[in-house]
């Protein structure tokens, strides 16, 4: 963590690892991590849905924890390891979740999709074969106004099967 006096500082140099790459950027003490990702680092996959931590559209993984990037200050990213939606897929391909979301038509407007995929990828790291109830519980912090959730749950179930096929 970087100690900053917001009354005197205009910008702070922040060094972090984002999607496996070391980065350095300037952040105003009041800027959220979401704003830094989108506006400073041009990682626009992470979306702003509500800006108050209630929708999950801006979810990223920070030091192994799923966080709402709209509730974290950019300066708090100093020294952190962060994974955004851009860091989920392997180079030159799609993550099984992305494939499953496409095949199950689990997206419409796309605002919530990155947050769902980042959240679901963390679930599948912790639980290789989640049940429908476990998926719904894990994704309860992600809101969607378009799809009705069933297609999203089916996509996560399909991705789990793709990653860890039944014997």
NORQUI-V645989 format. One record per helix or strand of 2 or more residues. SS is the DSSP state (~ for helix, > for strand). FROM is the first residue (numbers start at 1). LEN is the number of residues. Records with the same first field share a line. If there is no record, write none. Layout:
SS: FROM-LEN ; FROM-LEN
This chain:
>: 12-7 ; 21-7 ; 59-4 ; 65-4 ; 81-3
~: 33-8 ; 74-4 ; 85-3 ; 96-8 ; 113-14 ; 132-10 ; 150-14
